[in-house]
Amino acid sequence: MSFFEEKVAAACSKKVALFEESLGRYALRSMLAGAYLTMSTAVGIIGADVIASQFPSLARFVFTFIFSIGLCFVLIFNGELATSNMMYLTAGSYYKKISWAKTTKILLYCTFFNLVGAIILAYLFNQSFSFMNLNEKSFVVTAVNIKLGKSDWANFIEGITANMFVNMAIMGYMVLKEESAKFFIAVSAIFMFVFLINEHLVANFASFMLLAFNHIRSNVEAFNFINVMRQWIVVFFGNWIGGGVFIGLAYAWLNQTKTNHTEG
């Protein structure tokens, strides 16, 4: 058994055990993952707005760097993130460590509670001084306008590439031993997809919900329930293909070799 298969098998075994033992605890782990990404998104938005007043061209860099740290929170504190589960569970189903039905059930459950975590933190942040003073020029308005203005095809393709970056970070965290190297690979991979404005479902939960509870939401004409759900559904499937197929299944297949050489 390759190193990758061992890690996938262990992860799937842990996730199934947690899910079957207590749906409440699994829900809380998923909520915390959504909360951590919402926390870094909230700070990134304020950071971008502050720097934009003096150096507008740096706003995107500031938001991207601060947001990237959110994934480190998820990894360090063992949150259940739907987009990383797409890689683990899809590869696990390929290896027959978990059924496809169970994979789908866990992913949908995890995704829903990632959203719940994002909603709770977004509401709390919008009661704070910083978010009460946002205006129509805020970074979050621009970001959500861009995301909702994309076609379904663009959202789907960018969902694929975004979750390839995310699961490169997860793979790096899995393979590397040095903590500083783990931090670097996680932050650098996330930085790349965010800077490209690619589409990550849970990141979108965070930014959309931070806007939803704020008075400036009226500045985004496309911000309505149907349009938001359309965007999320398309991105969900794009993310699953990017993380589950292009990374998870790809490395699962690469490691099924009779030679001593393995990938990951």
Contacts in CASP RR format, 6 or more apart in sequence:
PFRMAT RR
TARGET T0000
AUTHOR 0000-0000-0000
METHOD contacts of the structure
MODEL  1
MSFFEEKVAAACSKKVALFEESLGRYALRSMLAGAYLTMSTAVGIIGADV
IASQFPSLARFVFTFIFSIGLCFVLIFNGELATSNMMYLTAGSYYKKISW
AKTTKILLYCTFFNLVGAIILAYLFNQSFSFMNLNEKSFVVTAVNIKLGK
SDWANFIEGITANMFVNMAIMGYMVLKEESAKFFIAVSAIFMFVFLINEH
LVANFASFMLLAFNHIRSNVEAFNFINVMRQWIVVFFGNWIGGGVFIGLA
YAWLNQTKTNHTEG
1 9 0 8 1.000
2 255 0 8 1.000
2 256 0 8 1.000
2 262 0 8 1.000
2 264 0 8 1.000
3 175 0 8 1.000
3 255 0 8 1.000
3 262 0 8 1.000
3 264 0 8 1.000
4 91 0 8 1.000
4 251 0 8 1.000
4 252 0 8 1.000
4 255 0 8 1.000
4 262 0 8 1.000
4 263 0 8 1.000
4 264 0 8 1.000
5 95 0 8 1.000
5 252 0 8 1.000
5 255 0 8 1.000
7 174 0 8 1.000
8 88 0 8 1.000
8 91 0 8 1.000
8 92 0 8 1.000
8 95 0 8 1.000
8 97 0 8 1.000
8 252 0 8 1.000
9 92 0 8 1.000
9 95 0 8 1.000
9 97 0 8 1.000
11 88 0 8 1.000
12 88 0 8 1.000
12 89 0 8 1.000
12 92 0 8 1.000
12 97 0 8 1.000
12 98 0 8 1.000
13 97 0 8 1.000
15 80 0 8 1.000
15 85 0 8 1.000
15 88 0 8 1.000
15 89 0 8 1.000
15 106 0 8 1.000
16 98 0 8 1.000
16 102 0 8 1.000
16 106 0 8 1.000
18 25 0 8 1.000
18 26 0 8 1.000
18 29 0 8 1.000
18 80 0 8 1.000
19 26 0 8 1.000
19 106 0 8 1.000
19 109 0 8 1.000
23 109 0 8 1.000
26 80 0 8 1.000
26 109 0 8 1.000
26 110 0 8 1.000
26 113 0 8 1.000
27 109 0 8 1.000
27 113 0 8 1.000
27 116 0 8 1.000
28 113 0 8 1.000
29 78 0 8 1.000
29 79 0 8 1.000
29 80 0 8 1.000
30 79 0 8 1.000
30 80 0 8 1.000
30 81 0 8 1.000
30 82 0 8 1.000
30 109 0 8 1.000
30 110 0 8 1.000
30 111 0 8 1.000
30 112 0 8 1.000
30 113 0 8 1.000
30 114 0 8 1.000
30 116 0 8 1.000
30 117 0 8 1.000
31 113 0 8 1.000
31 114 0 8 1.000
31 116 0 8 1.000
31 117 0 8 1.000
31 120 0 8 1.000
32 77 0 8 1.000
32 79 0 8 1.000
32 80 0 8 1.000
32 117 0 8 1.000
33 74 0 8 1.000
33 79 0 8 1.000
33 80 0 8 1.000
33 81 0 8 1.000
33 82 0 8 1.000
33 114 0 8 1.000
33 202 0 8 1.000
34 74 0 8 1.000
34 81 0 8 1.000
34 114 0 8 1.000
34 115 0 8 1.000
34 117 0 8 1.000
34 118 0 8 1.000
34 121 0 8 1.000
34 202 0 8 1.000
34 205 0 8 1.000
34 206 0 8 1.000
35 117 0 8 1.000
35 118 0 8 1.000
35 120 0 8 1.000
35 121 0 8 1.000
36 70 0 8 1.000
36 73 0 8 1.000
36 74 0 8 1.000
36 77 0 8 1.000
36 79 0 8 1.000
37 67 0 8 1.000
37 70 0 8 1.000
37 71 0 8 1.000
37 73 0 8 1.000
37 74 0 8 1.000
37 81 0 8 1.000
37 118 0 8 1.000
37 202 0 8 1.000
37 203 0 8 1.000
37 205 0 8 1.000
37 206 0 8 1.000
38 117 0 8 1.000
38 118 0 8 1.000
38 121 0 8 1.000
38 122 0 8 1.000
38 125 0 8 1.000
38 205 0 8 1.000
38 206 0 8 1.000
38 209 0 8 1.000
38 210 0 8 1.000
39 70 0 8 1.000
39 73 0 8 1.000
39 121 0 8 1.000
40 66 0 8 1.000
40 67 0 8 1.000
40 68 0 8 1.000
40 69 0 8 1.000
40 70 0 8 1.000
40 73 0 8 1.000
41 67 0 8 1.000
41 203 0 8 1.000
41 206 0 8 1.000
41 207 0 8 1.000
41 210 0 8 1.000
42 121 0 8 1.000
42 122 0 8 1.000
42 125 0 8 1.000
42 131 0 8 1.000
42 206 0 8 1.000
42 210 0 8 1.000
43 66 0 8 1.000
44 62 0 8 1.000
44 63 0 8 1.000
44 66 0 8 1.000
44 67 0 8 1.000
44 139 0 8 1.000
45 63 0 8 1.000
45 134 0 8 1.000
45 138 0 8 1.000
45 139 0 8 1.000
45 140 0 8 1.000
45 207 0 8 1.000
45 210 0 8 1.000
46 130 0 8 1.000
46 131 0 8 1.000
47 59 0 8 1.000
47 62 0 8 1.000
47 63 0 8 1.000
47 66 0 8 1.000
47 139 0 8 1.000
48 59 0 8 1.000
48 60 0 8 1.000
48 62 0 8 1.000
48 63 0 8 1.000
48 139 0 8 1.000
49 59 0 8 1.000
49 134 0 8 1.000
49 137 0 8 1.000
49 138 0 8 1.000
49 139 0 8 1.000
51 58 0 8 1.000
51 59 0 8 1.000
51 62 0 8 1.000
52 58 0 8 1.000
52 59 0 8 1.000
52 137 0 8 1.000
52 139 0 8 1.000
59 139 0 8 1.000
60 195 0 8 1.000
61 195 0 8 1.000
63 139 0 8 1.000
63 143 0 8 1.000
63 194 0 8 1.000
64 191 0 8 1.000
64 194 0 8 1.000
64 195 0 8 1.000
65 187 0 8 1.000
65 191 0 8 1.000
67 190 0 8 1.000
67 194 0 8 1.000
67 203 0 8 1.000
68 186 0 8 1.000
68 187 0 8 1.000
68 188 0 8 1.000
68 190 0 8 1.000
68 191 0 8 1.000
68 194 0 8 1.000
69 187 0 8 1.000
70 190 0 8 1.000
71 81 0 8 1.000
71 166 0 8 1.000
71 169 0 8 1.000
71 186 0 8 1.000
71 187 0 8 1.000
71 190 0 8 1.000
72 183 0 8 1.000
72 186 0 8 1.000
72 187 0 8 1.000
74 81 0 8 1.000
74 84 0 8 1.000
75 170 0 8 1.000
75 173 0 8 1.000
75 182 0 8 1.000
75 186 0 8 1.000
80 110 0 8 1.000
80 113 0 8 1.000
80 114 0 8 1.000
81 110 0 8 1.000
81 114 0 8 1.000
81 202 0 8 1.000
82 107 0 8 1.000
82 110 0 8 1.000
82 111 0 8 1.000
82 114 0 8 1.000
82 201 0 8 1.000
82 202 0 8 1.000
82 239 0 8 1.000
83 163 0 8 1.000
83 166 0 8 1.000
83 167 0 8 1.000
83 200 0 8 1.000
83 201 0 8 1.000
83 202 0 8 1.000
83 239 0 8 1.000
83 243 0 8 1.000
84 166 0 8 1.000
84 167 0 8 1.000
84 170 0 8 1.000
85 106 0 8 1.000
85 107 0 8 1.000
85 110 0 8 1.000
86 107 0 8 1.000
86 163 0 8 1.000
86 167 0 8 1.000
86 239 0 8 1.000
86 240 0 8 1.000
86 242 0 8 1.000
86 243 0 8 1.000
86 244 0 8 1.000
87 163 0 8 1.000
87 167 0 8 1.000
87 170 0 8 1.000
87 171 0 8 1.000
87 243 0 8 1.000
87 244 0 8 1.000
87 247 0 8 1.000
87 248 0 8 1.000
88 248 0 8 1.000
89 98 0 8 1.000
89 103 0 8 1.000
89 106 0 8 1.000
89 107 0 8 1.000
90 103 0 8 1.000
90 240 0 8 1.000
90 243 0 8 1.000
90 244 0 8 1.000
90 245 0 8 1.000
90 248 0 8 1.000
90 249 0 8 1.000
91 244 0 8 1.000
91 248 0 8 1.000
91 249 0 8 1.000
91 251 0 8 1.000
91 252 0 8 1.000
92 98 0 8 1.000
92 103 0 8 1.000
92 252 0 8 1.000
93 99 0 8 1.000
93 100 0 8 1.000
93 103 0 8 1.000
94 248 0 8 1.000
94 249 0 8 1.000
94 252 0 8 1.000
94 253 0 8 1.000
95 252 0 8 1.000
107 240 0 8 1.000
111 201 0 8 1.000
111 202 0 8 1.000
111 236 0 8 1.000
114 201 0 8 1.000
114 202 0 8 1.000
114 205 0 8 1.000
115 202 0 8 1.000
115 205 0 8 1.000
115 209 0 8 1.000
118 202 0 8 1.000
118 205 0 8 1.000
118 206 0 8 1.000
118 209 0 8 1.000
119 205 0 8 1.000
119 209 0 8 1.000
121 206 0 8 1.000
122 206 0 8 1.000
122 209 0 8 1.000
122 210 0 8 1.000
122 212 0 8 1.000
122 213 0 8 1.000
123 209 0 8 1.000
123 213 0 8 1.000
125 131 0 8 1.000
125 210 0 8 1.000
125 213 0 8 1.000
126 132 0 8 1.000
126 210 0 8 1.000
126 213 0 8 1.000
126 214 0 8 1.000
131 210 0 8 1.000
131 214 0 8 1.000
134 140 0 8 1.000
134 214 0 8 1.000
134 215 0 8 1.000
134 216 0 8 1.000
135 216 0 8 1.000
136 216 0 8 1.000
136 219 0 8 1.000
138 216 0 8 1.000
140 207 0 8 1.000
140 210 0 8 1.000
140 211 0 8 1.000
140 214 0 8 1.000
140 216 0 8 1.000
141 211 0 8 1.000
141 216 0 8 1.000
141 219 0 8 1.000
141 220 0 8 1.000
143 197 0 8 1.000
143 207 0 8 1.000
144 207 0 8 1.000
144 208 0 8 1.000
144 211 0 8 1.000
144 220 0 8 1.000
144 223 0 8 1.000
145 220 0 8 1.000
145 222 0 8 1.000
146 197 0 8 1.000
147 155 0 8 1.000
147 197 0 8 1.000
147 199 0 8 1.000
147 204 0 8 1.000
147 207 0 8 1.000
147 208 0 8 1.000
147 231 0 8 1.000
148 220 0 8 1.000
148 222 0 8 1.000
148 223 0 8 1.000
148 227 0 8 1.000
148 228 0 8 1.000
148 231 0 8 1.000
149 222 0 8 1.000
150 158 0 8 1.000
150 199 0 8 1.000
150 231 0 8 1.000
152 230 0 8 1.000
152 234 0 8 1.000
155 199 0 8 1.000
155 231 0 8 1.000
155 234 0 8 1.000
155 235 0 8 1.000
155 238 0 8 1.000
156 234 0 8 1.000
156 235 0 8 1.000
156 237 0 8 1.000
156 238 0 8 1.000
157 238 0 8 1.000
158 196 0 8 1.000
158 197 0 8 1.000
158 198 0 8 1.000
158 199 0 8 1.000
158 235 0 8 1.000
159 198 0 8 1.000
159 199 0 8 1.000
159 200 0 8 1.000
159 201 0 8 1.000
159 235 0 8 1.000
159 238 0 8 1.000
159 239 0 8 1.000
159 242 0 8 1.000
160 238 0 8 1.000
160 239 0 8 1.000
160 241 0 8 1.000
160 242 0 8 1.000
160 243 0 8 1.000
160 246 0 8 1.000
161 193 0 8 1.000
161 196 0 8 1.000
161 198 0 8 1.000
161 242 0 8 1.000
162 193 0 8 1.000
162 198 0 8 1.000
162 199 0 8 1.000
162 200 0 8 1.000
162 203 0 8 1.000
162 239 0 8 1.000
163 200 0 8 1.000
163 238 0 8 1.000
163 239 0 8 1.000
163 240 0 8 1.000
163 241 0 8 1.000
163 242 0 8 1.000
163 243 0 8 1.000
163 244 0 8 1.000
163 247 0 8 1.000
164 242 0 8 1.000
164 243 0 8 1.000
164 246 0 8 1.000
164 247 0 8 1.000
165 189 0 8 1.000
165 190 0 8 1.000
165 192 0 8 1.000
165 193 0 8 1.000
165 198 0 8 1.000
166 189 0 8 1.000
166 190 0 8 1.000
166 193 0 8 1.000
166 200 0 8 1.000
166 243 0 8 1.000
167 242 0 8 1.000
167 243 0 8 1.000
167 244 0 8 1.000
167 247 0 8 1.000
167 248 0 8 1.000
168 185 0 8 1.000
168 189 0 8 1.000
168 247 0 8 1.000
169 185 0 8 1.000
169 186 0 8 1.000
169 188 0 8 1.000
169 189 0 8 1.000
169 190 0 8 1.000
171 247 0 8 1.000
171 251 0 8 1.000
171 264 0 8 1.000
172 182 0 8 1.000
172 185 0 8 1.000
172 186 0 8 1.000
173 182 0 8 1.000
173 185 0 8 1.000
173 186 0 8 1.000
174 264 0 8 1.000
175 264 0 8 1.000
176 182 0 8 1.000
176 185 0 8 1.000
193 200 0 8 1.000
194 200 0 8 1.000
194 203 0 8 1.000
199 231 0 8 1.000
199 235 0 8 1.000
199 238 0 8 1.000
199 239 0 8 1.000
200 235 0 8 1.000
200 239 0 8 1.000
201 232 0 8 1.000
201 235 0 8 1.000
201 236 0 8 1.000
201 239 0 8 1.000
204 231 0 8 1.000
204 232 0 8 1.000
204 235 0 8 1.000
205 232 0 8 1.000
208 223 0 8 1.000
208 228 0 8 1.000
211 217 0 8 1.000
211 220 0 8 1.000
211 223 0 8 1.000
212 223 0 8 1.000
217 223 0 8 1.000
251 263 0 8 1.000
251 264 0 8 1.000
254 262 0 8 1.000
254 263 0 8 1.000
255 262 0 8 1.000
255 263 0 8 1.000
255 264 0 8 1.000
END
